[in-house]
Amino acid sequence: MKDLNLRKLVLEELEFQPDINAANIGVTVEDGVVTLSGHVSNYAQKIAAERTVKAIKGVRALAEEIEVRLNKGEGTADDTIANRALKILAWSSDANVDAIKVTVRHGRITLEGEVDWQYQKEVMEHAVWRLSGVVGVDNLITLRPRVNVADIQRSIEDALKRSAEVDASHIRVKVNGDVVRLEGKVHLLRERQIVERAAWSVPGVRKVDDYLLIA
């Protein structure tokens, strides 16, 4: 797809999404690499814009440079954001939130600590996205090492075969201890994310190296 056509497609899709105000978002495309610039009024819109573009066919990579500029009067004190973050984490996650440290500086949340599963790490990050006053989230939560590691490679391959959104025959999974290496080809950035998520969902995986190509 030509860059000009892809840019038009990205702009149309951003404007179509009801949870994104695309009026102040700029889009440039070069060799299938999309760069988003400009600003939005909250962090949730920034994430929504990124997810929307990654799901568009023809996008090979994404450079996301959108700023979060809160509307006048919407700023929230850091200590208030931190208290709200702790409460929403306790409500939304099944992990032990006492082991999670929340730091807020100028509206940017940093999450630190350990959990047992990758999905718990993701749930905690997603939970604080929509808090008023948040301009960014740094998720530094790590996974606790697991002693009894099952057949990681087979578990990942079986998960990919069950997925209706990826072609498992074009994906190679290599495992070295608790580190997974993904190789092969996918058609969309979204498919690449699905494969990564399948790898992270297997108990014992500490690191995923993604070498998948978009073709």
C-alpha positions as CSV (number, residue, x, y, z in Angstrom):
1,M,0.0,0.0,0.0
2,K,1.3,3.5,-0.9
3,D,2.2,5.7,2.0
4,L,-0.3,8.4,1.0
5,N,-3.2,5.9,0.9
6,L,-2.1,4.4,4.3
7,R,-2.0,7.9,5.8
8,K,-5.5,8.5,4.6
9,L,-6.7,5.2,6.0
10,V,-5.1,5.9,9.4
11,L,-6.7,9.4,9.7
12,E,-10.1,8.0,8.8
13,E,-9.9,5.2,11.3
14,L,-8.8,7.6,14.1
15,E,-11.7,9.9,13.3
16,F,-14.1,6.9,13.3
17,Q,-13.2,5.8,16.8
18,P,-15.7,7.3,19.3
19,D,-13.2,7.3,22.2
20,I,-10.6,9.3,20.3
21,N,-10.6,13.1,19.6
22,A,-8.4,13.1,16.5
23,A,-8.6,16.8,15.9
24,N,-5.1,17.5,17.3
25,I,-3.4,14.2,16.1
26,G,-1.0,14.4,13.3
27,V,-0.1,11.4,11.1
28,T,2.9,10.9,8.8
29,V,3.8,7.7,7.0
30,E,7.1,6.6,5.4
31,D,7.7,3.1,4.0
32,G,4.8,1.8,6.1
33,V,6.1,3.3,9.4
34,V,3.4,5.5,10.9
35,T,4.3,8.4,13.2
36,L,1.6,9.9,15.4
37,S,2.2,13.4,16.8
38,G,0.2,16.2,18.4
39,H,-1.8,15.9,21.6
40,V,-4.8,14.5,23.3
41,S,-6.6,15.4,26.5
42,N,-6.0,12.2,28.5
43,Y,-3.8,9.1,28.6
44,A,-6.6,6.7,27.7
45,Q,-7.0,8.4,24.3
46,K,-3.2,8.1,23.7
47,I,-3.4,4.4,24.2
48,A,-6.6,4.0,22.1
49,A,-4.9,5.8,19.2
50,E,-1.9,3.5,19.4
51,R,-4.1,0.4,19.5
52,T,-6.2,1.6,16.6
53,V,-3.2,2.2,14.3
54,K,-1.6,-1.1,15.1
55,A,-4.7,-2.9,13.9
56,I,-4.6,-1.3,10.5
57,K,-3.4,-3.5,7.6
58,G,-0.3,-2.1,5.9
59,V,1.2,-0.6,9.1
60,R,4.7,-2.0,9.5
61,A,5.7,-0.1,12.6
62,L,4.5,2.7,14.8
63,A,6.3,5.7,16.3
64,E,4.0,7.2,18.9
65,E,4.9,10.8,19.9
66,I,1.5,12.0,21.1
67,E,1.5,14.2,24.2
68,V,-1.1,14.3,26.9
69,R,-2.3,17.8,27.6
70,L,-4.9,17.9,30.3
71,N,-7.8,20.3,29.8
72,K,-7.7,23.4,32.0
73,G,-8.8,22.6,35.5
74,E,-8.4,18.9,35.1
75,G,-5.0,18.6,36.8
76,T,-5.0,16.4,39.9
77,A,-2.5,16.4,42.7
78,D,0.1,13.6,42.6
79,D,-0.9,12.3,46.1
80,T,-4.5,12.1,45.1
81,I,-3.6,10.2,41.9
82,A,-1.5,7.8,44.0
83,N,-4.3,7.1,46.5
84,R,-6.8,6.5,43.7
85,A,-4.3,4.2,41.9
86,L,-3.9,2.0,45.0
87,K,-7.7,1.7,45.4
88,I,-8.4,0.8,41.8
89,L,-5.5,-1.7,41.8
90,A,-7.0,-3.4,44.9
91,W,-10.4,-3.5,43.3
92,S,-9.4,-4.7,39.8
93,S,-6.6,-7.2,40.3
94,D,-6.4,-10.6,41.9
95,A,-2.8,-10.2,42.7
96,N,-1.3,-9.1,46.1
97,V,-1.3,-5.4,45.6
98,D,0.6,-4.9,48.9
99,A,3.6,-6.0,47.0
100,I,3.1,-3.2,44.4
101,K,4.7,0.2,44.8
102,V,2.9,3.2,43.2
103,T,4.9,6.4,42.6
104,V,3.4,9.5,40.9
105,R,5.4,12.4,39.7
106,H,3.8,15.3,37.7
107,G,0.9,13.0,36.7
108,R,3.1,10.1,35.5
109,I,2.5,6.8,37.4
110,T,5.3,4.3,38.0
111,L,4.3,0.8,39.0
112,E,7.0,-1.5,40.7
113,G,6.9,-4.8,42.4
114,E,6.4,-8.5,41.5
115,V,3.4,-10.6,40.4
116,D,3.0,-14.3,39.4
117,W,1.5,-13.8,35.9
118,Q,1.9,-11.5,33.0
119,Y,-1.9,-10.9,32.8
120,Q,-1.8,-9.5,36.3
121,K,0.9,-7.0,35.3
122,E,-1.2,-5.9,32.3
123,V,-4.4,-5.6,34.3
124,M,-2.7,-3.3,36.8
125,E,-1.4,-1.1,34.0
126,H,-4.8,-0.9,32.3
127,A,-6.5,-0.1,35.6
128,V,-4.7,3.2,36.1
129,W,-5.0,4.4,32.5
130,R,-8.2,6.3,32.9
131,L,-7.6,7.9,36.2
132,S,-8.1,11.7,36.1
133,G,-4.8,13.6,35.8
134,V,-2.7,10.7,34.5
135,V,-0.4,11.7,31.7
136,G,1.7,8.5,31.4
137,V,2.3,5.0,32.9
138,D,5.6,3.3,33.4
139,N,5.0,-0.4,34.2
140,L,8.2,-1.8,35.9
141,I,6.4,-4.7,37.5
142,T,8.4,-8.0,37.1
143,L,7.3,-11.7,37.2
144,R,8.3,-13.9,40.1
145,P,10.5,-16.8,39.0
146,R,8.7,-20.1,38.9
147,V,10.5,-23.3,39.9
148,N,8.6,-26.0,37.9
149,V,8.6,-24.9,34.3
150,A,6.5,-27.1,32.0
151,D,6.9,-27.6,28.3
152,I,6.9,-24.0,27.4
153,Q,7.5,-24.4,23.7
154,R,4.6,-26.9,23.3
155,S,2.2,-24.8,25.4
156,I,2.9,-21.7,23.3
157,E,2.6,-23.6,20.0
158,D,-0.7,-25.2,21.1
159,A,-2.0,-21.8,22.1
160,L,-1.1,-20.3,18.6
161,K,-2.8,-23.3,16.9
162,R,-6.0,-22.5,18.8
163,S,-6.0,-18.9,17.8
164,A,-8.3,-17.9,14.9
165,E,-6.4,-14.7,14.3
166,V,-2.9,-16.0,13.5
167,D,-1.4,-18.5,11.1
168,A,0.7,-20.7,13.4
169,S,2.4,-22.5,10.5
170,H,4.4,-19.3,9.8
171,I,5.7,-18.8,13.4
172,R,8.6,-20.5,15.0
173,V,9.0,-20.7,18.8
174,K,12.4,-21.3,20.4
175,V,12.9,-21.7,24.1
176,N,16.1,-21.4,26.1
177,G,15.3,-21.9,29.8
178,D,12.8,-19.3,30.6
179,V,13.5,-17.1,27.6
180,V,11.2,-17.4,24.5
181,R,12.4,-16.3,21.0
182,L,9.6,-15.8,18.4
183,E,10.5,-15.9,14.7
184,G,8.5,-16.0,11.4
185,K,6.0,-13.8,9.7
186,V,2.6,-12.1,10.6
187,H,0.4,-9.8,8.6
188,L,-0.6,-7.2,11.2
189,L,0.9,-5.6,14.2
190,R,-2.1,-6.8,16.1
191,E,-1.2,-10.4,15.2
192,R,2.3,-9.8,16.5
193,Q,0.8,-8.7,19.8
194,I,-1.4,-11.8,19.9
195,V,1.6,-14.1,19.5
196,E,3.5,-12.2,22.2
197,R,0.6,-12.5,24.6
198,A,0.4,-16.2,23.9
199,A,4.1,-16.6,24.9
200,W,3.7,-14.4,28.0
201,S,0.6,-16.4,29.1
202,V,2.6,-19.6,29.7
203,P,3.9,-20.2,33.2
204,G,7.6,-19.9,33.6
205,V,8.3,-17.4,30.8
206,R,10.5,-14.6,32.1
207,K,11.4,-12.9,28.8
208,V,10.1,-12.8,25.2
209,D,12.3,-11.8,22.3
210,D,10.1,-10.9,19.4
211,Y,11.8,-11.3,16.0
212,L,8.6,-11.6,14.0
213,L,8.4,-9.8,10.7
214,I,5.3,-8.1,9.3
215,A,4.8,-9.1,5.7
